[in-house]
Each structure stands twice: as C-alpha cells, then as structure tokens.
Amino acid sequence: MWKNKAPNPITSFSQNTVALAIAFCAVAACQSSHQEVDTHRAHRDDGTIIATVNGEGISAEHLEAAQNATPSASAAEVLAQLIQTTALAQEARARQVLDPYRARWLRRQAAVKRLLQREVEGSVSADSISHADLMSTYDSFALGFGNPTLVTASHLLIALPQESRTDAEIQQAIALLQSLRERLLTQTPSDADLIAAARQLLLAGFDVDVNIDLTFPLRPVPAMPGKEPVFRAVVQPFADAAFALSADAPLSEPVLTSFGVHLILWKHRREEQRPPLAVIEDWLREELVNRTRYTHFDALLTRLRESASIQMDEDLIRDLAREAAARR
C-alpha cells in the first residue's frame, strides 16, 4: 500500500534557495563587470539610483538587467530580491567569509553562497535530527498520506464566554440542553433537530450557535515547521465527549467548555491510517532538514531587512515598471 519513498514536494534547500540567491548575484556580477568595461554607460546611469541598502545603491540599469533575467517576475518582486541579495552580500562581507581582495562580482557571488552554507545549511543536518523531532514530524507530516483517528459531529452551543458567565447561567444552560437531550433520545436525533432547537432558544433570548459536521482529532496534531496544521483540533472537553460517543449512543450529555455549554451529535468515526515509520523515515529526515533550513534562512533575511537602512525612489520605480510593461 505504501511506496518506499514518498515524493518530495519541495526541492532541496541548496538547490532552491541558495540557487535563487546566487542567480541574483550573477546578475549583479554581470552588472558590476559591465560597468567596469563600459565607463560611458556607467557614468550615464550613476545618478539613476532607485534604492539603497545601507547606503549601497541599486541602479535602474541593475533592475532592468535583473528583470531581463527573470521575465516572469514583476518589477516589485525583482527589486525585493535585489534588496535581499544586497543585504546578504553586505552581511557576508561583514563576516569576512571570503578574501576581500577578490574582484567585486566574484566576492559577492561566493560570499553569499558561503554565508548561506555556513549560517543556514550548516545549521542542521540529518544526523542532528532528534528522535523526538522525527516522531513529531511523523505524527504530523505522515498524516498527509493518511489521517489520525477522526470524529465528525454536529453540535448546538449556548454561548457563555468564560470571562463573563455566572454559575447560575451555566446551570440554566445545562438544564435546557439536558431537557433537549431527553426529548431527542425518544427519536433518532438529527441536525434538523439541533437547528430547530437553536431557533427556539434564540427566540427566548439566548446566544446560540449550531455547527454541522465538524471533523477533528482527539488531540492536536503538530504541524510541520512553517506549515499550518492539517487537522484542526477542538477544545479538549469537547473532543473527549465526542470521542466517547458512538452510533449506539450518538448524543452527549451537556458539555461545558470555555465557549459555553454544548450538546454534541455524533455522526461517524474514521480510524487512523498512516504509512509505517520505517518506510518513510529517511525521507522525513530530509524533509525536516530542508524545512528547518528554510526557516533559518527566512529568519536571517528578516533580521537583515529589519536592521538594514533601505530607501527607494518609488516614483522612478513605478515609471520603470510602466516602461518595462510597455516593451513586453
């Protein structure tokens, strides 16, 4: 049933993020080399600075060259990458990760690559992944190929926010839902019964809500680094009550949570399915390494952006973007 190796949804970090940064460095390299040879053009464009990063200018010619190298990207996206690469190059020079006497374009390209290798790629390896991290990843990511045990249920809620409710209000809501439960147990309860009861409670002045067919695990399932949880959890008293129900006993007693008092109608249960850990362990380690490196890379860029002094000539940038669009 399970394949020996799951398909990797992302390219490895070194082939993706580093390659992107180096590609923009290559554009910068061509630009720097061209300016050294063609002094007439360099003088002509020296004053056309559209952005600066800690005082280092990015020229209109530089932006145009980068746009030509990445025609599918917008001017704003290309400029953001140029700013990012310039900040990375400055950080690399500040940390002296390459001989400062080399040619400027070689220094920028190699320095950024070595900075990323040292600060990002070197920050984590497959051997450094702990068993606890692996199991947490397995619990969350492996379920992308299957699912934890899930219950689907509907419920009626008499809303009583925890910070403002009184004991008398709680007891009144419990009594109302207990009475409703006893009435519904004389028949086969349905979503329509919950909706009809909610309408009556609303007319009586209660704050009421009905949710149909919620599907959730018994416990929260950890998400992969940088990802949203695949299976949304509910508050624990609600989950505990719902998982205690069955086709033979589908209606709960009134359940008190931080949201108020619930009456839960069980619909169905789906048992857990997941590939064996041994089948995907190596791939999970690789996936966890790549995603952790990307998280570190994003943190590095955030730190550089927040600490850098970035200035842009927005009017000139808009003019250049319009000109570029007109030529396409």
Secondary structure as GFF3:
##gff-version 3
##sequence-region A 1 328
A	DSSP	alpha_helix	13	37	.	.	.	ID=ss1
A	DSSP	alpha_helix	39	45	.	.	.	ID=ss2
A	DSSP	beta_strand	49	53	.	.	.	ID=ss3
A	DSSP	beta_strand	56	59	.	.	.	ID=ss4
A	DSSP	alpha_helix	60	69	.	.	.	ID=ss5
A	DSSP	alpha_helix	75	94	.	.	.	ID=ss6
A	DSSP	alpha_helix	104	119	.	.	.	ID=ss7
A	DSSP	three_ten_helix	121	123	.	.	.	ID=ss8
A	DSSP	three_ten_helix	126	128	.	.	.	ID=ss9
A	DSSP	alpha_helix	131	141	.	.	.	ID=ss10
A	DSSP	three_ten_helix	142	145	.	.	.	ID=ss11
A	DSSP	beta_strand	150	159	.	.	.	ID=ss12
A	DSSP	alpha_helix	167	184	.	.	.	ID=ss13
A	DSSP	alpha_helix	191	203	.	.	.	ID=ss14
A	DSSP	beta_strand	208	217	.	.	.	ID=ss15
A	DSSP	alpha_helix	236	243	.	.	.	ID=ss16
A	DSSP	beta_strand	255	257	.	.	.	ID=ss17
A	DSSP	beta_strand	260	270	.	.	.	ID=ss18
A	DSSP	alpha_helix	277	307	.	.	.	ID=ss19
A	DSSP	beta_strand	310	312	.	.	.	ID=ss20
A	DSSP	alpha_helix	314	327	.	.	.	ID=ss21
###
